[in-house]
Amino acid sequence: QVQLEESGGGLVQAGGSLRLSCAGSGRTLSTYAMGWFRRAPGKEHEFVGAISWRGNTNYADSVKGRFTISRDNAKNTVYLQMSSLKPEGKAVYYCAAGSSYDSTKISGYEQWGQGTQVTVSS
């Protein structure tokens, strides 16, 4: 069973950039599809994007062209590079491990991190 830990969250101005990391331990992430979700206050989890074990990516329309997911299997880490952040991007961001990067639902992912807070000021 893999454990996931997100880091890199913080406060950023609208239009700014931030890179989140998701470090795996206990097991290699290289065989997992890795997803990123976010949960804004008072809202449900929202799919942000995912990356397959091969490096194929899938993004929500709301972040396409602004967010990029990558993975470094040697470091057992997955990244979410966020650019042109908007105030509505304020949320807790979670990484999750699953079997298919096509899945946009939380039920498609087996292991979850604790999340990291991102706050975007206008």
C-alpha positions as MATLAB code, in Angstrom:
seq = 'QVQLEESGGGLVQAGGSLRLSCAGSGRTLSTYAMGWFRRAPGKEHEFVGAISWRGNTNYADSVKGRFTISRDNAKNTVYLQMSSLKPEGKAVYYCAAGSSYDSTKISGYEQWGQGTQVTVSS';
ca = [
       0.000    0.000    0.000;
       1.456    3.327   -1.000;
       1.368    6.413    1.205;
       1.068    9.816   -0.424;
       2.074   13.204    0.902;
       1.373   16.482   -0.840;
       3.435   19.608   -0.377;
       3.966   22.986   -1.981;
       0.694   24.662   -1.185;
       0.506   28.232    0.012;
      -0.725   31.713   -0.759;
      -0.321   33.087   -4.261;
      -1.713   36.106   -6.073;
      -4.139   35.663   -8.938;
      -2.169   35.148  -12.118;
       0.705   33.578  -10.245;
       2.155   30.093  -10.288;
       2.655   27.309   -7.814;
       4.019   23.784   -8.021;
       2.599   21.044   -5.870;
       4.428   17.803   -5.183;
       3.083   14.409   -4.267;
       5.686   12.101   -2.769;
       5.075    8.412   -2.493;
       6.444    6.052    0.133;
       6.080    2.401    0.915;
       5.703    1.454   -2.704;
       6.726    2.756   -6.100;
       4.328    5.147   -7.828;
       5.595    4.097  -11.240;
       2.873    1.503  -11.775;
       0.018    3.784  -10.729;
      -2.022    6.300  -12.581;
      -1.864    9.449  -10.464;
      -4.662   11.931  -10.178;
      -5.029   15.406   -8.723;
      -8.289   16.603   -7.242;
      -9.254   19.726   -5.362;
     -11.950   20.578   -2.890;
     -13.051   24.160   -2.469;
     -14.874   25.248    0.697;
     -18.432   23.981    0.670;
     -17.994   22.037   -2.556;
     -17.408   18.469   -3.645;
     -14.111   17.072   -4.840;
     -13.312   18.248   -8.345;
     -11.099   16.389  -10.788;
      -8.113   18.481  -11.871;
      -6.073   16.064  -13.952;
      -4.262   12.772  -14.060;
      -1.194   11.115  -15.518;
      -0.754    7.529  -16.590;
       2.227    5.397  -15.694;
       3.468    6.082  -19.227;
       3.122    9.838  -18.883;
      -0.112   10.385  -20.795;
      -2.175   13.167  -19.279;
      -5.823   14.065  -18.913;
      -7.050   17.462  -17.663;
     -10.289   19.046  -16.629;
     -11.434   21.698  -19.095;
     -11.223   24.324  -16.373;
      -7.440   23.941  -16.054;
      -6.362   22.932  -19.562;
      -3.535   25.069  -20.811;
      -2.757   26.377  -17.325;
      -1.930   23.263  -15.290;
       0.613   20.565  -16.098;
       1.071   17.204  -14.429;
       4.383   15.398  -14.591;
       6.057   12.550  -12.796;
       9.594   11.664  -11.778;
       9.652    7.947  -11.101;
      13.237    8.087   -9.866;
      12.093   10.418   -7.087;
       8.776    8.595   -6.644;
       7.054   11.953   -6.987;
       4.303   13.476   -9.084;
       3.944   17.198   -9.686;
       1.159   19.618  -10.446;
       2.451   22.824  -11.993;
      -0.214   25.506  -11.800;
       0.016   28.742  -13.746;
      -2.313   31.684  -14.276;
      -4.054   30.815  -11.040;
      -7.530   32.212  -10.480;
      -9.252   33.031   -7.173;
     -11.609   30.097   -7.755;
      -8.560   27.858   -7.586;
      -8.532   28.271   -3.833;
      -8.958   24.752   -2.471;
      -7.313   21.855   -0.771;
      -5.463   19.892   -3.428;
      -5.153   16.149   -3.163;
      -3.143   13.588   -5.062;
      -4.403   10.059   -5.450;
      -3.169    6.762   -6.845;
      -5.317    4.604   -9.068;
      -5.357    2.257  -11.993;
      -6.575    4.454  -14.863;
      -5.722    8.043  -15.704;
      -9.003    8.261  -17.629;
     -10.944    8.169  -14.379;
     -12.230   11.574  -13.302;
     -14.104   10.299  -10.277;
     -12.802    9.864   -6.746;
     -14.017    6.260   -6.807;
     -11.393    5.543   -9.453;
      -8.537    6.128   -7.027;
      -7.494    3.891   -4.181;
      -4.990    5.822   -2.101;
      -5.130    9.467   -1.142;
      -2.881   12.003    0.459;
      -3.959   14.405    3.198;
      -4.038   17.398    0.893;
      -2.311   20.748    0.723;
      -4.034   24.121    0.923;
      -3.784   26.553   -1.973;
      -5.098   30.066   -1.497;
      -5.322   32.488   -4.410;
      -5.735   36.151   -3.557;
      -7.469   38.510   -5.979;
];
